[in-house]
Amino acid sequence: MAKRKKKASKAYKIFLDLVMVTALGVAAYSGYRLYKETGKYREARKAYDDIRDMVIVEPAEIDSGETVRQIDWDALRAVDENIAAWIEQEGSTIDYPVVHGFDNSWYLKHLMDGTYNDAGTVFIDADNKADFSDRNTVLYAHHMLDDPLMFAEVENYKSQSWYDSHKKFLIHTPDSEYEMYPVAGYVTEGTAGYIQLEFASDEEYLAYIDSFVQRSTFISEETITADDQMMMLSTCSYDIADGRYVLIGKLVRIDHE
């Protein structure tokens, strides 16, 4: 009997050792995956920090007393000839160059200089014009899980308090300055067909906008009329499978005098 107990005790010890080895292996692999993922984020963050240091110069004061951000567009074109704009929002981490490519896939996994990186680049829908002259111009960027890179903070518009303190985006282009005023946003699926770039009539355009307002996660003090242009920011949402958070706003060209 004692001999059987001794064998059982030895077998149990071996079992515990195997469990320990397995747990350590899982922990090591998880640590490696975490390091690899955060390493990509660090690489992307540094790349965009370097671009900002390279292309953003001291703001210029205009006749009205305002200051306007000055961007070295030639330096940006030297990095990527597809540069189209720059988007920023005070009080958030959104402060990025915007490109316009030939499809809607390349910039999902590549930085401006062509480096493969899951953070990607902010880009305009390939079916849009690059100059923001369409009735609806769509910008895409990732929402990196547990990291405020790219368009992660767009989903903060699920909160009314975020809207209340973030009522404007600035969009700079080589030829013009724009402001975008958020009007509505909601969570949907990537396959839900929420993107529309052309409209047969003013009524169809307004009905499209109303479909966002009716489902919006916040109440805006702004509206979009038939005479207005709009801009859409589309990013990932982890609330549902294949989720997207989609924000629309009124796009207004600013004439500085």
Protein Blocks (a to p, Z undefined) as FASTA:
>chain_A
ZZmmmmmmmmmmmmmmmmmmmmmmmmmmmmmmmmmmmmmmmmmmmmmmmmmmmmmccddd
dfkopacddddfklmmmmomkbfbdcddehiabdcdddddfbfklmmmccfkopacfklp
adddfkbcfklpafbdcddddddehiaghjlmmmmmmpmklmmmocbccdddfkbccddd
dfbdcdddfklopacfbdfbfklmmmmmmmmmmmpcbdcfbdcdfkbccdddddddfkbg
hiacdddddddddddZZ
